[in-house]
């Protein structure tokens, strides 16, 4: 039976010079994961002068998946308190992005104007959800370096089979 888990994160997105993985999911053996949706939000840049358009990509990293670094490990929270702990390993806010020995597959490209917060993105049903299995990774990556640091809050929801 599939279970839904949230991956909440709040912190700082920096302009330290490169892409960052806002969310990273690495499934456990025999427990594939689907990304059901996510929200992105910022709380520190509220004026017109601070407005930026940021490129957000949902990426599957097949083959040898190497986790990013510089962020935080996040324990997925079950949406039903009776569900067991998730087997997936999740991270958020990585300033060094995850890599793969295979060919990364960009599943979806999105544009986020950071003043449009929260930005919500949901997949209409399970057929549209990006899915990864053991040995693969899935990331929601910000592929635009922001002009300056900003405070960030967001949540990703995964379904674990």
KETOR-897107 format. One record per atom (N, C-alpha, C, CB): residue number from 1; residue in three letters; atom name; z, y, x. Coordinates in steps of 0.001 Angstrom, whole numbers, plus 500000, padded with zeros to 6 digits. Glycine has a CB too. Layout:
  resi  resn  name      up   north    east
   NUM   ALA    CA       Z       Y       X
...
END
This chain:
  resi  resn  name      up   north    east
     1   UNK     N  500000  498820  500837
     1   UNK    CA  500000  500000  500000
     1   UNK     C  500000  501246  500884
     1   UNK    CB  501215  499996  499047
     2   UNK     N  499139  502186  500583
     2   UNK    CA  499042  503422  501353
     2   UNK     C  500222  504344  501046
     2   UNK    CB  497715  504137  501054
     3   UNK     N  500656  505058  502087
     3   UNK    CA  501765  506004  501947
     3   UNK     C  501333  507361  502510
     3   UNK    CB  503050  505479  502679
     4   UNK     N  501883  508427  501936
     4   UNK    CA  501553  509781  502364
     4   UNK     C  502721  510363  503161
     4   UNK    CB  501218  510680  501143
     5   UNK     N  502385  511027  504275
     5   UNK    CA  503369  511656  505151
     5   UNK     C  502926  513082  505460
     5   UNK    CB  503553  510838  506461
     6   UNK     N  503899  513976  505626
     6   UNK    CA  503574  515343  506023
     6   UNK     C  503917  515531  507498
     6   UNK    CB  504337  516376  505142
     7   UNK     N  503154  516420  508136
     7   UNK    CA  503374  516766  509536
     7   UNK     C  503542  518284  509571
     7   UNK    CB  502177  516273  510473
     8   UNK     N  504776  518771  509429
     8   UNK    CA  505000  520215  509410
     8   UNK     C  505151  520772  510827
     8   UNK    CB  506245  520546  508578
     9   UNK     N  504681  522010  511014
     9   UNK    CA  504803  522655  512321
     9   UNK     C  504916  524159  512153
     9   UNK    CB  503603  522305  513218
    10   UNK     N  505811  524752  512930
    10   UNK    CA  505876  526210  513021
    10   UNK     C  506150  526537  514477
    10   UNK    CB  506984  526820  512065
    11   UNK     N  505490  527586  514939
    11   UNK    CA  505639  527984  516329
    11   UNK     C  504717  529140  516635
    11   UNK    CB  505356  526812  517266
    12   UNK     N  504276  529219  517886
    12   UNK    CA  503403  530298  518320
    12   UNK     C  502070  529740  518778
    12   UNK    CB  504058  531109  519441
    13   UNK     N  500994  530310  518297
    13   UNK    CA  499662  530010  518818
    13   UNK     C  499371  531105  519825
    13   UNK    CB  498556  529942  517668
    14   UNK     N  499023  530701  521047
    14   UNK    CA  498870  531683  522122
    14   UNK     C  497417  531958  522467
    14   UNK    CB  499593  531213  523353
    15   UNK     N  497217  533064  523141
    15   UNK    CA  495893  533401  523645
    15   UNK     C  495826  533073  525133
    15   UNK    CB  495567  534898  523392
    16   UNK     N  496511  532015  525521
    16   UNK    CA  496644  531652  526936
    16   UNK     C  495346  531176  527569
    16   UNK    CB  497680  530583  527087
    17   UNK     N  494259  531158  526828
    17   UNK    CA  492988  530879  527456
    17   UNK     C  492369  529549  527117
    17   UNK    CB  493141  530961  528880
    18   UNK     N  492228  529256  525862
    18   UNK    CA  491512  528043  525524
    18   UNK     C  491802  527549  524135
    18   UNK    CB  491832  526985  526494
    19   UNK     N  491200  526411  523838
    19   UNK    CA  491375  525772  522543
    19   UNK     C  492795  525220  522435
    19   UNK    CB  490331  524646  522338
    20   UNK     N  493229  524963  521206
    20   UNK    CA  494525  524308  521000
    20   UNK     C  494418  523350  519828
    20   UNK    CB  495652  525351  520753
    21   UNK     N  495116  522227  519971
    21   UNK    CA  495170  521242  518894
    21   UNK     C  496356  521590  518007
    21   UNK    CB  495287  519779  519454
    22   UNK     N  496045  522091  516804
    22   UNK    CA  497107  522462  515875
    22   UNK     C  497842  521212  515394
    22   UNK    CB  496533  523248  514676
    23   UNK     N  497079  520143  515112
    23   UNK    CA  497657  518861  514703
    23   UNK     C  496922  517736  515411
    23   UNK    CB  497586  518677  513161
    24   UNK     N  497672  516704  515789
    24   UNK    CA  497098  515531  516451
    24   UNK     C  497735  514282  515845
    24   UNK    CB  497324  515583  518009
    25   UNK     N  496902  513299  515509
    25   UNK    CA  497381  512054  514908
    25   UNK     C  496839  510875  515707
    25   UNK    CB  496954  511951  513413
    26   UNK     N  497731  509984  516101
    26   UNK    CA  497365  508762  516803
    26   UNK     C  497957  507584  516020
    26   UNK    CB  497877  508779  518297
    27   UNK     N  497126  506803  515324
    27   UNK    CA  497634  505735  514469
    27   UNK     C  498269  504583  515243
    27   UNK    CB  496524  505206  513618
    28   UNK     N  499163  503885  514593
    28   UNK    CA  499765  502674  515151
    28   UNK     C  498809  501501  514944
    28   UNK    CB  501149  502383  514494
    29   UNK     N  499055  500421  515636
    29   UNK    CA  498241  499222  515499
    29   UNK     C  498270  498713  514058
    29   UNK    CB  498730  498130  516462
    30   UNK     N  497116  498420  513521
    30   UNK    CA  496958  497899  512161
    30   UNK     C  497447  498851  511066
    30   UNK    CB  497691  496601  512041
    31   UNK     N  497503  500149  511372
    31   UNK    CA  497898  501152  510380
    31   UNK     C  496967  502354  510471
    31   UNK    CB  499372  501590  510589
    32   UNK     N  495709  502195  510039
    32   UNK    CA  494776  503336  510084
    32   UNK     C  495325  504517  509285
    32   UNK    CB  493387  502926  509533
    33   UNK     N  494901  505709  509677
    33   UNK    CA  495350  506939  509014
    33   UNK     C  494157  507748  508526
    33   UNK    CB  496213  507788  509967
    34   UNK     N  494355  508391  507392
    34   UNK    CA  493366  509332  506844
    34   UNK     C  494021  510695  506759
    34   UNK    CB  492839  508872  505434
    35   UNK     N  493248  511725  507085
    35   UNK    CA  493709  513094  506901
    35   UNK     C  493417  513475  505454
    35   UNK    CB  493015  514087  507914
    36   UNK     N  494457  513742  504679
    36   UNK    CA  494269  514081  503256
    36   UNK     C  494077  515587  503046
    36   UNK    CB  495473  513594  502434
    37   UNK     N  494661  516396  503923
    37   UNK    CA  494523  517836  503796
    37   UNK     C  495437  518542  504776
    37   UNK    CB  494825  518283  502371
    38   UNK     N  495317  519869  504839
    38   UNK    CA  496190  520648  505706
    38   UNK     C  496229  522101  505237
    38   UNK    CB  495718  520564  507174
    39   UNK     N  497290  522789  505642
    39   UNK    CA  497398  524223  505419
    39   UNK     C  497604  524905  506765
    39   UNK    CB  498563  524558  504435
    40   UNK     N  497060  526101  506898
    40   UNK    CA  497239  526915  508090
    40   UNK     C  497733  528271  507643
    40   UNK    CB  495918  527033  508917
    41   UNK     N  498671  528832  508370
    41   UNK    CA  499161  530151  508014
    41   UNK     C  499718  530875  509217
    41   UNK    CB  500214  530049  506939
    42   UNK     N  499678  532182  509155
    42   UNK    CA  500282  532988  510211
    42   UNK     C  501143  534052  509549
    42   UNK    CB  499194  533634  511139
    43   UNK     N  502183  534451  510261
    43   UNK    CA  503139  535375  509662
    43   UNK     C  503323  536664  510442
    43   UNK    CB  504452  534704  509519
    44   UNK     N  502646  536826  511573
    44   UNK    CA  502938  537975  512416
    44   UNK     C  501844  539038  512465
    44   UNK    CB  503207  537508  513783
    45   UNK     N  500629  538716  512053
    45   UNK    CA  499541  539690  512127
    45   UNK     C  499088  540047  510720
    45   UNK    CB  498354  539137  512962
    46   UNK     N  499630  541128  510207
    46   UNK    CA  499373  541466  508813
    46   UNK     C  498475  542680  508609
    46   UNK    CB  500659  541701  508126
    47   UNK     N  498120  543392  509674
    47   UNK    CA  497291  544589  509525
    47   UNK     C  495819  544300  509741
    47   UNK    CB  497742  545656  510490
    48   UNK     N  494971  545149  509183
    48   UNK    CA  493522  545006  509338
    48   UNK     C  493099  544954  510799
    48   UNK    CB  492811  546148  508644
    49   UNK     N  493753  545729  511645
    49   UNK    CA  493377  545777  513055
    49   UNK     C  493622  544451  513761
    49   UNK    CB  494141  546878  513757
    50   UNK     N  494513  543618  513225
    50   UNK    CA  494847  542335  513842
    50   UNK     C  493987  541187  513321
    50   UNK    CB  496305  542019  513607
    51   UNK     N  493105  541476  512389
    51   UNK    CA  492305  540442  511732
    51   UNK     C  491356  539755  512713
    51   UNK    CB  491510  541045  510576
    52   UNK     N  491301  538417  512631
    52   UNK    CA  490402  537630  513479
    52   UNK     C  489802  536490  512674
    52   UNK    CB  491147  537082  514718
    53   UNK     N  488595  536101  513032
    53   UNK    CA  487971  534909  512480
    53   UNK     C  488098  533802  513518
    53   UNK    CB  486471  535167  512095
    54   UNK     N  488652  532674  513119
    54   UNK    CA  488915  531583  514047
    54   UNK     C  488163  530315  513624
    54   UNK    CB  490425  531307  514132
    55   UNK     N  487598  529619  514586
    55   UNK    CA  486879  528375  514329
    55   UNK     C  487861  527205  514362
    55   UNK    CB  485742  528166  515368
    56   UNK     N  487877  526446  513270
    56   UNK    CA  488735  525269  513148
    56   UNK     C  487837  524043  513007
    56   UNK    CB  489717  525398  511926
    57   UNK     N  488091  523018  513816
    57   UNK    CA  487294  521787  513769
    57   UNK     C  488194  520591  513521
    57   UNK    CB  486499  521595  515076
    58   UNK     N  487721  519662  512718
    58   UNK    CA  488384  518369  512537
    58   UNK     C  487570  517382  513373
    58   UNK    CB  488465  517931  510988
    59   UNK     N  488240  516735  514335
    59   UNK    CA  487531  515934  515331
    59   UNK     C  488138  514540  515457
    59   UNK    CB  487551  516636  516689
    60   UNK     N  487260  513527  515463
    60   UNK    CA  487684  512152  515754
    60   UNK     C  487391  511886  517223
    60   UNK    CB  486950  511103  514824
    61   UNK     N  488400  511375  517934
    61   UNK    CA  488274  511056  519348
    61   UNK     C  488357  509532  519500
    61   UNK    CB  489384  511778  520197
    62   UNK     N  487204  508861  519652
    62   UNK    CA  487196  507401  519709
    62   UNK     C  487493  506884  521122
    62   UNK    CB  485847  506868  519234
    63   UNK     N  487398  505588  521285
    63   UNK    CA  487531  504925  522591
    63   UNK     C  488897  505220  523188
    63   UNK    CB  486412  505383  523560
    64   UNK     N  488949  505512  524470
    64   UNK    CA  490227  505783  525126
    64   UNK     C  490662  507195  524756
    64   UNK    CB  490118  505616  526682
    65   UNK     N  491698  507269  523934
    65   UNK    CA  492222  508533  523435
    65   UNK     C  493396  508956  524307
    65   UNK    CB  492650  508415  521943
    66   UNK     N  493342  510166  524834
    66   UNK    CA  494440  510708  525635
    66   UNK     C  494997  511923  524913
    66   UNK    CB  493967  511082  527082
    67   UNK     N  496273  511845  524586
    67   UNK    CA  496947  512906  523852
    67   UNK     C  496949  514206  524638
    67   UNK    CB  498370  512496  523520
    68   UNK     N  496970  515322  523908
    68   UNK    CA  497094  516628  524536
    68   UNK     C  498533  516876  524956
    68   UNK    CB  496616  517732  523589
    69   UNK     N  498807  518084  525442
    69   UNK    CA  500166  518407  525870
    69   UNK     C  500458  519878  525614
    69   UNK    CB  500366  518072  527361
    70   UNK     N  501704  520233  525832
    70   UNK    CA  502114  521623  525680
    70   UNK     C  502628  521964  524308
    70   UNK    CB  500987  522509  526000
    71   UNK     N  502620  521006  523408
    71   UNK    CA  503094  521248  522049
    71   UNK     C  504386  520500  521770
    71   UNK    CB  502034  520843  521038
    72   UNK     N  504522  520034  520555
    72   UNK    CA  505734  519344  520130
    72   UNK     C  505400  518028  519459
    72   UNK    CB  506548  520221  519187
    73   UNK     N  506227  517021  519720
    73   UNK    CA  506136  515778  518956
    73   UNK     C  506695  516072  517571
    73   UNK    CB  506917  514591  519660
    74   UNK     N  506025  515565  516545
    74   UNK    CA  506465  515786  515167
    74   UNK     C  506622  514429  514502
    74   UNK    CB  505454  516689  514377
    75   UNK     N  507775  514190  513908
    75   UNK    CA  507996  512953  513165
    75   UNK     C  507430  513128  511765
    75   UNK    CB  509512  512582  513114
    76   UNK     N  506420  512318  511397
    76   UNK    CA  505860  512428  510048
    76   UNK     C  506943  512186  508986
    76   UNK    CB  504698  511424  509864
    77   UNK     N  506945  513018  507967
    77   UNK    CA  507952  512949  506912
    77   UNK     C  507353  512237  505705
    77   UNK    CB  508460  514370  506523
    78   UNK     N  507974  511113  505250
    78   UNK    CA  507426  510431  504072
    78   UNK     C  507593  511291  502824
    78   UNK    CB  508111  509065  503870
    79   UNK     N  506555  511323  501989
    79   UNK    CA  506640  512100  500753
    79   UNK     C  507553  511412  499740
    79   UNK    CB  505241  512304  500151
    80   UNK     N  507713  510107  499861
    80   UNK    CA  508642  509344  499029
    80   UNK     C  509781  508894  499935
    80   UNK    CB  507932  508112  498330
    81   UNK     N  510999  509297  499631
    81   UNK    CA  512137  508981  500488
    81   UNK     C  512391  507478  500607
    81   UNK    CB  513373  509661  499961
    82   UNK     N  511805  506686  499721
    82   UNK    CA  511971  505235  499786
    82   UNK     C  510972  504578  500745
    82   UNK    CB  511820  504635  498396
    83   UNK     N  509973  505330  501222
    83   UNK    CA  508971  504774  502132
    83   UNK     C  509543  504620  503536
    83   UNK    CB  507719  505664  502165
    84   UNK     N  509039  503644  504284
    84   UNK    CA  509486  503473  505665
    84   UNK     C  508916  504571  506558
    84   UNK    CB  509076  502091  506197
    85   UNK     N  509414  504637  507781
    85   UNK    CA  508900  505607  508743
    85   UNK     C  507436  505308  509039
    85   UNK    CB  509734  505588  510047
    86   UNK     N  506699  506348  509327
    86   UNK    CA  505295  506202  509700
    86   UNK     C  505198  505572  511085
    86   UNK    CB  504568  507572  509671
    87   UNK     N  504130  504805  511295
    87   UNK    CA  503881  504240  512614
    87   UNK     C  503078  505167  513500
    87   UNK    CB  503170  502929  512484
    88   UNK     N  502485  506202  512917
    88   UNK    CA  501628  507121  513669
    88   UNK     C  502447  507993  514618
    88   UNK    CB  500824  508005  512709
    89   UNK     N  501829  508332  515734
    89   UNK    CA  502401  509304  516660
    89   UNK     C  501697  510631  516394
    89   UNK    CB  502240  508848  518170
    90   UNK     N  502477  511670  516141
    90   UNK    CA  501892  512965  515792
    90   UNK     C  502452  514059  516695
    90   UNK    CB  502161  513304  514309
    91   UNK     N  501587  515018  516983
    91   UNK    CA  501975  516190  517755
    91   UNK     C  501386  517424  517091
    91   UNK    CB  501505  516074  519235
    92   UNK     N  501951  518567  517429
    92   UNK    CA  501446  519829  516882
    92   UNK     C  501557  520917  517931
    92   UNK    CB  502218  520231  515602
    93   UNK     N  500616  521849  517893
    93   UNK    CA  500651  523003  518766
    93   UNK     C  500335  522720  520223
    93   UNK    CB  501966  523622  518682
    94   UNK     N  499526  521701  520499
    94   UNK    CA  499195  521390  521891
    94   UNK     C  498268  522443  522487
    94   UNK    CB  498545  520007  521988
    95   UNK     N  498667  523005  523623
    95   UNK    CA  497854  524014  524297
    95   UNK     C  496835  523380  525241
    95   UNK    CB  498747  524978  525068
    96   UNK     N  497061  522136  525636
    96   UNK    CA  496068  521343  526356
    96   UNK     C  495554  520330  525351
    96   UNK    CB  496671  520643  527658
    97   UNK     N  494246  520319  525106
    97   UNK    CA  493693  519512  524020
    97   UNK     C  493577  518034  524404
    97   UNK    CB  492325  520050  523616
    98   UNK     N  493552  517185  523384
    98   UNK    CA  493364  515752  523566
    98   UNK     C  491938  515467  524040
    98   UNK    CB  493663  514994  522253
    99   UNK     N  491767  514334  524719
    99   UNK    CA  490450  513958  525235
    99   UNK     C  490147  512502  524883
    99   UNK    CB  490382  514170  526770
   100   UNK     N  488892  512132  525096
   100   UNK    CA  488443  510772  524844
   100   UNK     C  487437  510372  525913
   100   UNK    CB  487826  510643  523430
   101   UNK     N  487382  509066  526188
   101   UNK    CA  486346  508583  527116
   101   UNK     C  485042  508348  526366
   101   UNK    CB  486800  507277  527822
   102   UNK     N  485115  508375  525041
   102   UNK    CA  483924  508216  524203
   102   UNK     C  483336  509570  523850
   102   UNK    CB  484260  507435  522923
   103   UNK     N  482490  509569  522857
   103   UNK    CA  481875  510811  522389
   103   UNK     C  482658  511330  521198
   103   UNK    CB  480382  510595  522013
   104   UNK     N  483254  512496  521360
   104   UNK    CA  484022  513092  520269
   104   UNK     C  483091  513384  519095
   104   UNK    CB  484738  514390  520738
   105   UNK     N  483573  513107  517890
   105   UNK    CA  482792  513336  516681
   105   UNK     C  483412  514482  515894
   105   UNK    CB  482716  512050  515815
   106   UNK     N  482708  515602  515832
   106   UNK    CA  483182  516715  515011
   106   UNK     C  482832  516375  513569
   106   UNK    CB  482541  518097  515457
   107   UNK     N  483853  516146  512777
   107   UNK    CA  483676  515724  511390
   107   UNK     C  483449  516924  510478
   107   UNK    CB  484893  514925  510916
   108   UNK     N  484120  518018  510805
   108   UNK    CA  484022  519183  509933
   108   UNK     C  484277  520454  510735
   108   UNK    CB  485020  519074  508757
   109   UNK     N  483535  521501  510397
   109   UNK    CA  483720  522829  510982
   109   UNK     C  484144  523790  509881
   109   UNK    CB  482416  523328  511686
   110   UNK     N  485171  524566  510163
   110   UNK    CA  485691  525528  509195
   110   UNK     C  485903  526862  509882
   110   UNK    CB  487009  525026  508559
   111   UNK     N  485900  527921  509121
   111   UNK    CA  486228  529242  509632
   111   UNK     C  487472  529731  508907
   111   UNK    CB  485037  530238  509450
   112   UNK     N  488439  530247  509677
   112   UNK    CA  489680  530738  509095
   112   UNK     C  489878  532184  509519
   112   UNK    CB  490891  529862  509524
   113   UNK     N  489931  533081  508554
   113   UNK    CA  490341  534451  508810
   113   UNK     C  491859  534421  508740
   113   UNK    CB  489702  535490  507775
   114   UNK     N  492518  534674  509846
   114   UNK    CA  493970  534485  509907
   114   UNK     C  494768  535338  508925
   114   UNK    CB  494442  534775  511282
   115   UNK     N  494145  536392  508383
   115   UNK    CA  494852  537175  507359
   115   UNK     C  494826  536453  506017
   115   UNK    CB  494224  538578  507218
   116   UNK     N  493946  535455  505878
   116   UNK    CA  493900  534655  504652
   116   UNK     C  494892  533499  504824
   116   UNK    CB  492430  534121  504357
   117   UNK     N  496148  533812  504601
   117   UNK    CA  497204  532825  504805
   117   UNK     C  498028  532696  503546
   117   UNK    CB  498097  533206  505996
   118   UNK     N  498329  531487  503115
   118   UNK    CA  497922  530252  503763
   118   UNK     C  496472  529883  503431
   118   UNK    CB  498852  529125  503354
   119   UNK     N  495859  529213  504376
   119   UNK    CA  494530  528631  504194
   119   UNK     C  494745  527152  503885
   119   UNK    CB  493606  528839  505475
   120   UNK     N  494308  526712  502721
   120   UNK    CA  494492  525313  502319
   120   UNK     C  493161  524597  502333
   120   UNK    CB  495137  525215  500921
   121   UNK     N  493178  523372  502848
   121   UNK    CA  491970  522554  502872
   121   UNK     C  492338  521127  502459
   121   UNK    CB  491301  522575  504290
   122   UNK     N  491714  520649  501397
   122   UNK    CA  491995  519321  500859
   122   UNK     C  490708  518519  500767
   122   UNK    CB  492669  519419  499475
   123   UNK     N  490813  517228  500966
   123   UNK    CA  489663  516343  500780
   123   UNK     C  489719  515809  499358
   123   UNK    CB  489655  515169  501829
   124   UNK     N  488586  515853  498626
   124   UNK    CA  488596  515559  497195
   124   UNK     C  489039  514144  496835
   124   UNK    CB  487242  515789  496643
   125   UNK     N  488705  513171  497652
   125   UNK    CA  489192  511812  497420
   125   UNK     C  489101  511037  498721
   125   UNK    CB  488381  511103  496293
   126   UNK     N  489581  509809  498711
   126   UNK    CA  489711  509017  499935
   126   UNK     C  488395  508820  500688
   126   UNK    CB  490289  507678  499600
   127   UNK     N  487273  508795  499982
   127   UNK    CA  485983  508595  500641
   127   UNK     C  485639  509734  501598
   127   UNK    CB  484889  508454  499602
   128   UNK     N  486138  510929  501331
   128   UNK    CA  485826  512096  502146
   128   UNK     C  486828  512328  503267
   128   UNK    CB  485758  513312  501280
   129   UNK     N  487938  511609  503255
   129   UNK    CA  488994  511832  504243
   129   UNK     C  488598  511298  505615
   129   UNK    CB  490294  511174  503784
   130   UNK     N  488719  512104  506666
   130   UNK    CA  488503  511592  508013
   130   UNK     C  489517  510491  508302
   130   UNK    CB  488611  512728  509064
   131   UNK     N  489040  509388  508878
   131   UNK    CA  489894  508223  509100
   131   UNK     C  489843  507801  510563
   131   UNK    CB  489468  507055  508192
   132   UNK     N  490996  507393  511095
   132   UNK    CA  491079  506866  512457
   132   UNK     C  491893  505584  512461
   132   UNK    CB  491701  507905  513417
   133   UNK     N  491569  504753  513447
   133   UNK    CA  492297  503489  513613
   133   UNK     C  492952  503478  514987
   133   UNK    CB  491346  502258  513443
   134   UNK     N  493712  502422  515254
   134   UNK    CA  494417  502301  516522
   134   UNK     C  493458  502494  517704
   134   UNK    CB  495109  500934  516615
   135   UNK     N  493888  503259  518697
   135   UNK    CA  493055  503538  519862
   135   UNK     C  492230  504802  519722
   135   UNK    CB  492146  502385  520119
   136   UNK     N  492170  505352  518509
   136   UNK    CA  491451  506606  518262
   136   UNK     C  492471  507712  517990
   136   UNK    CB  490452  506459  517061
   137   UNK     N  491996  508925  518027
   137   UNK    CA  492840  510056  517677
   137   UNK     C  492096  510987  516744
   137   UNK    CB  493296  510806  518931
   138   UNK     N  492838  511752  515974
   138   UNK    CA  492261  512743  515068
   138   UNK     C  492979  514058  515321
   138   UNK    CB  492385  512302  513559
   139   UNK     N  492210  515128  515493
   139   UNK    CA  492826  516427  515729
   139   UNK     C  492243  517482  514800
   139   UNK    CB  492643  516847  517186
   140   UNK     N  493082  518436  514461
   140   UNK    CA  492648  519676  513830
   140   UNK     C  492772  520698  514942
   140   UNK    CB  493514  520065  512522
   141   UNK     N  491621  521151  515442
   141   UNK    CA  491573  521973  516657
   141   UNK     C  491112  523392  516358
   141   UNK    CB  490647  521337  517691
   142   UNK     N  491837  524358  516917
   142   UNK    CA  491402  525738  516855
   142   UNK     C  490535  525960  518095
   142   UNK    CB  492629  526749  516789
   143   UNK     N  489236  526190  517868
   143   UNK    CA  488289  526297  518966
   143   UNK     C  487898  527737  519275
   143   UNK    CB  487059  525499  518653
   144   UNK     N  488729  528654  518843
   144   UNK    CA  488574  530060  519177
   144   UNK     C  489887  530509  519797
   144   UNK    CB  488196  530926  517917
   145   UNK     N  489816  531114  520952
   145   UNK    CA  491027  531664  521553
   145   UNK     C  491350  532970  520837
   145   UNK    CB  490854  531888  523100
   146   UNK     N  492544  533068  520230
   146   UNK    CA  492876  534312  519535
   146   UNK     C  493032  535468  520518
   146   UNK    CB  494161  534139  518718
   147   UNK     N  492813  536676  520044
   147   UNK    CA  492913  537861  520899
   147   UNK     C  494331  538076  521402
   147   UNK    CB  492443  539096  520148
   148   UNK     N  495313  537654  520608
   148   UNK    CA  496706  537760  521017
   148   UNK     C  497510  536662  520335
   148   UNK    CB  497281  539158  520676
   149   UNK     N  498736  536462  520807
   149   UNK    CA  499605  535432  520230
   149   UNK     C  499923  535775  518771
   149   UNK    CB  500917  535293  521057
   150   UNK     N  500138  534711  517963
   150   UNK    CA  500628  534949  516612
   150   UNK     C  501543  533811  516176
   150   UNK    CB  499455  535103  515628
   151   UNK     N  502453  534130  515266
   151   UNK    CA  503369  533126  514721
   151   UNK     C  502616  532281  513715
   151   UNK    CB  504616  533789  514064
   152   UNK     N  502820  530970  513785
   152   UNK    CA  502043  530018  512999
   152   UNK     C  502969  529106  512202
   152   UNK    CB  501125  529185  513910
   153   UNK     N  502549  528756  511015
   153   UNK    CA  503220  527730  510218
   153   UNK     C  502124  526948  509500
   153   UNK    CB  504260  528360  509193
   154   UNK     N  502230  525646  509507
   154   UNK    CA  501231  524818  508850
   154   UNK     C  501740  523415  508632
   154   UNK    CB  499957  524784  509659
   155   UNK     N  501018  522687  507825
   155   UNK    CA  501350  521293  507533
   155   UNK     C  500070  520508  507374
   155   UNK    CB  502228  521174  506261
   156   UNK     N  500046  519303  507932
   156   UNK    CA  498963  518359  507692
   156   UNK     C  499536  517188  506929
   156   UNK    CB  498294  517895  509021
   157   UNK     N  498739  516575  506061
   157   UNK    CA  499174  515399  505315
   157   UNK     C  498269  514237  505689
   157   UNK    CB  499149  515658  503775
   158   UNK     N  498894  513115  506046
   158   UNK    CA  498129  511914  506366
   158   UNK     C  498499  510788  505411
   158   UNK    CB  498371  511484  507825
   159   UNK     N  497538  509910  505225
   159   UNK    CA  497761  508700  504441
   159   UNK     C  497691  507535  505425
   159   UNK    CB  496699  508546  503264
   160   UNK     N  498743  506735  505449
   160   UNK    CA  498789  505585  506351
   160   UNK     C  498638  504318  505538
   160   UNK    CB  500106  505560  507167
   161   UNK     N  497706  503458  505946
   161   UNK    CA  497467  502212  505204
   161   UNK     C  498402  501119  505646
   161   UNK    CB  496032  501753  505374
END
